[in-house]
Amino acid sequence: MQSKPVLETILSHRSIRKFTNQPIPSAIFNALIEAGRRTSTSNNLQCVSIIRITDPAIREGIQQASGMRYVGECAEFLLFCMDFHKHQQINPQSQLDWAEVTLIGALDTGLMAQNVLVTAESFGLGGVFIGALRNQIETVAKLVNLPSHCVPLVGLCLGYHDQDPPLKPRLPQSLMCYENHYPELDQTALANYEQEMIAYYQARSDKTFSWAETIQKALNEPVRPHILPFLQKQGFLRR
Ligand SMILES: Cc1cc2nc3c(=O)[nH]c(=O)nc-3n(C[C@H](O)[C@H](O)[C@H](O)COP(=O)(O)O)c2cc1C
């Protein structure tokens, strides 16, 4: 199995949302899950489960819950769950409802999901995360029979590319990596990034859209307010 070097893989990342119908060979698929399994994990708690969705009806359900067409079109769809169910079974005294436990679980889940995506990209596959499944998180949890203390945090569509999008510009290092102290916001660097993003969106569509508008769209209204009661119902975030 040929794979690209780590840095080359990471620096060429862009989300892929259109896939051929070529399946992923099982040796590669197994390597992806192995890469996930080797991920660093807080206190060795290993509080992440991956659910591979092969049942077309469940795929369809997650596609509808997320509103993301490519959930039904990719070769593989993986559901990454923060999972303290086994911890609760092994040790019923576990205090899983502290906010810190949710941070631990969310971090571990994100790290594992990213390891799987980077490994897939190193094999020439493409993918995109699906956070939109949290639009109907309870529906998704029911579709895959999640027990208490288990929460679907993000999905991952994987497959062979049927598109070749450009890299999406990121903030310059001066706006995301600081030395010793948090600085004043560099307004000139920020204005330059706004222009860069406007040019990026203009080149891809005739829309004028900027990073400030991305922030407004994502954060100017209640952000999935159903998440807190769902997390609490699953046994998290009560204190
Ligand atoms: C946790 C997470 C959830 C995401 N959820 C979605 C999603 O539901 N639908 C989607 O099309 N893209 C989703 N994305 C992809 C982001 O939109 C994408 O990474 C971002 O716009 C940067 O673009 P790039 O990955 O092409 O560089 C998600 C990314 C992350 C990290």
The ligand as an SDF file (V2000), in Angstrom:
LIG
                    3D

 31 33  0  0  0  0  0  0  0  0999 V2000
  -15.8820   19.0990   12.9100 C   0  0  0  0  0  0  0  0  0  0  0  0
  -16.1800   19.4690   11.4740 C   0  0  0  0  0  0  0  0  0  0  0  0
  -17.4600   19.3560   10.9980 C   0  0  0  0  0  0  0  0  0  0  0  0
  -17.7360   19.6490    9.6550 C   0  0  0  0  0  0  0  0  0  0  0  0
  -19.0070   19.4760    9.1810 N   0  0  0  0  0  0  0  0  0  0  0  0
  -19.2650   19.6800    7.8660 C   0  0  0  0  0  0  0  0  0  0  0  0
  -20.5530   19.3940    7.3480 C   0  0  0  0  0  0  0  0  0  0  0  0
  -21.4780   19.0060    8.0610 O   0  0  0  0  0  0  0  0  0  0  0  0
  -20.7600   19.5610    6.0250 N   0  0  0  0  0  0  0  0  0  0  0  0
  -19.7610   19.9810    5.1870 C   0  0  0  0  0  0  0  0  0  0  0  0
  -20.0110   20.1090    3.9830 O   0  0  0  0  0  0  0  0  0  0  0  0
  -18.5200   20.2590    5.6560 N   0  0  0  0  0  0  0  0  0  0  0  0
  -18.2520   20.1120    6.9650 C   0  0  0  0  0  0  0  0  0  0  0  0
  -16.9900   20.3320    7.4640 N   0  0  0  0  0  0  0  0  0  0  0  0
  -15.9230   20.7600    6.5410 C   0  0  0  0  0  0  0  0  0  0  0  0
  -15.5840   22.2460    6.7230 C   0  0  0  0  0  0  0  0  0  0  0  0
  -16.5960   23.0200    6.1570 O   0  0  0  0  0  0  0  0  0  0  0  0
  -14.2280   22.5070    6.0410 C   0  0  0  0  0  0  0  0  0  0  0  0
  -13.2340   21.7460    6.6760 O   0  0  0  0  0  0  0  0  0  0  0  0
  -13.8540   23.9910    6.1140 C   0  0  0  0  0  0  0  0  0  0  0  0
  -14.7610   24.7760    5.3730 O   0  0  0  0  0  0  0  0  0  0  0  0
  -12.4610   24.2030    5.5290 C   0  0  0  0  0  0  0  0  0  0  0  0
  -12.4100   23.7300    4.1970 O   0  0  0  0  0  0  0  0  0  0  0  0
  -11.3630   22.6040    3.7440 P   0  0  0  0  0  0  0  0  0  0  0  0
  -11.5450   21.4200    4.6410 O   0  0  0  0  0  0  0  0  0  0  0  0
  -11.7180   22.3000    2.3150 O   0  0  0  0  0  0  0  0  0  0  0  0
  -10.0060   23.2010    3.8710 O   0  0  0  0  0  0  0  0  0  0  0  0
  -16.6990   20.0960    8.7910 C   0  0  0  0  0  0  0  0  0  0  0  0
  -15.4040   20.2160    9.3040 C   0  0  0  0  0  0  0  0  0  0  0  0
  -15.1440   19.9230   10.6200 C   0  0  0  0  0  0  0  0  0  0  0  0
  -13.7320   20.0550   11.1370 C   0  0  0  0  0  0  0  0  0  0  0  0
  1  2  1  0
  2  3  1  0
  2 30  2  0
  3  4  2  0
  4  5  1  0
  4 28  1  0
  5  6  2  0
  6  7  1  0
  6 13  1  0
  7  8  2  0
  7  9  1  0
  9 10  1  0
 10 11  2  0
 10 12  1  0
 12 13  2  0
 13 14  1  0
 14 15  1  0
 14 28  1  0
 15 16  1  0
 16 17  1  0
 16 18  1  0
 18 19  1  0
 18 20  1  0
 20 21  1  0
 20 22  1  0
 22 23  1  0
 23 24  1  0
 24 25  2  0
 24 26  1  0
 24 27  1  0
 28 29  2  0
 29 30  1  0
 30 31  1  0
M  END
$$$$
